[in-house]
Amino acid sequence: MPAVITVAAVGVALLAALAVFQLALVAGAPLGPFAWGGQHVVLPPRLRAGSVVSVVLYALFALLMLQAAGATSLLPDGVAGVGIWVLTGYLALGVALNAISRSRPERLVMTPVALVLLTVCLVLALG
C-alpha cells in the first residue's frame, strides 16, 4: 500500500471516530466538555444540530483525503486539489481554536486530534 494511502487511512479513521463522538453528542451523551467550547455537559439542540452538520462535513473531508491519496476519483480533480488545501487551512484554524478553548478537556484532547488531521492533510496536499 502506498504511503499516501496509509496517511489518508489514518485521517479517515480519525474522522470516523470523530463522527461517532459527534453522534454520541447528538444522542445526548454527557461529552460536551470535549466539544463546542466545552460549556455544556449535554449539548443543547442548536449545538446538537451543529454536531449533525459536523458528521456530514467529516464524510466530505474523508472523501477529499481519499481522493488526494489517489484512492478514489469521485470529485473533479480541480475541486479535490483545491479542496484538500482549503481543508488544510480549516484544520490549521481548528488547531488554533481548540488550543485556546476555555475547556481544558477540549484543549487536551481535541487539539492533538486536530493537529494529527492537519498533518495528514498537509502530507496529502503536498504529496
N, C-alpha and C positions, 0 to 999 in steps of 0.2 A: 504494500500500500504506500503510495507516495506520501511524503511528509506533510504536504499541504492538506491532504485529505484527513490525515490524523489530526492536524491542528483544527480543521473545521469540525471534526467529530467531537473534539473536546468542547468547542464552542457550542455545538448543537446540544450536547449532553447537559452542559451547564444551563442553557436556555430552557431545556426540558424540565430540569429541576426547578428553575425559577417559575416556570408555568405551573407546576404542581403547587409550589408555595403560594402563588397568586390565587389559584383556585381554592386553596385552603382558606385564604383570607376572604374570598368571596363567600365561602360557606360559613363564615363566622368564627373561624379558628382564632384563638387569642394570640396571634402573632404580630399584631400591629406595631409593637416596639421595633420591629425589624424593617418596617416599610413606611413610605409616605410621611416621613418626618418623625415617626415613632410617637405621635401624640395620642394615639388611641390604642387600647388593648384589642378591642374588637372594632373593625372598621365600620364607620357609618355608611349609609347607602351610596353616597356620592363617591367615596373612595373605593367601595366595592365595584362600582361601575368602572372606575379607573383601572382596577385590577383586571377586569374583563378585557378592557382595551389593551392592557399590557400583554395578556396572553396572545391576542391576535397579532400584536407587534412582534412578539417573540417568534411566532411562526414565520413572519416575513423576514426577520433577522436571520433565522436559521436558513431560509431559502437563499438569502444573499451570501451567507457564508459558504454554503454548499456550492453555489454557482461560482464564487470566487476561487474555490478549490478545484473547479473543473469536474465536480461530481454530478452536476445536473446542468441543464441548459433550458430551463423553463422561462427565464426572463430574457429580453433582448440584451445583447452584450453591452450596449451603451448604458442601459439602465442599471445593469448589475455592476458595471465598472464604476460608475458614479455613486451608486448606492452603497457600495462597500466603504467608500471614502466618507460619505455622509454618516454612515453608521459608526465609523471610527471616530469621527468628531463628536457625535452624540454620546458615545461611550466615554470619551475623554471628559465631556461635561458631567456625565454620570459619576465618574470617579471623584471629581471635584465636589459635586453636590453631596455625595454620600460621605465624603471626608469631613465636610463641615456640618453634617446633620447634628441637631441638638440631641438626638437619640444615640446614646452610647452603643446599644446593641446594633443599631443600623450602621454606625461608623465601623464597628469592629468586624461585622460580618459582610455587609454589602459593599464596602469599599474594596476589599480584596477580590470579591466576586466581579465587580465592575472592572477592576484592573486586569484580571485574567481575560475577561471578554474583550477589553481594549487591546490587549496584547495579541489575542487571536486575530482580531480584525486587522490590526496593523500588519501582522505577518501575511495575512491573506491579501491585503491591499497592495503590499509591496511585492508579493510573490507572483 
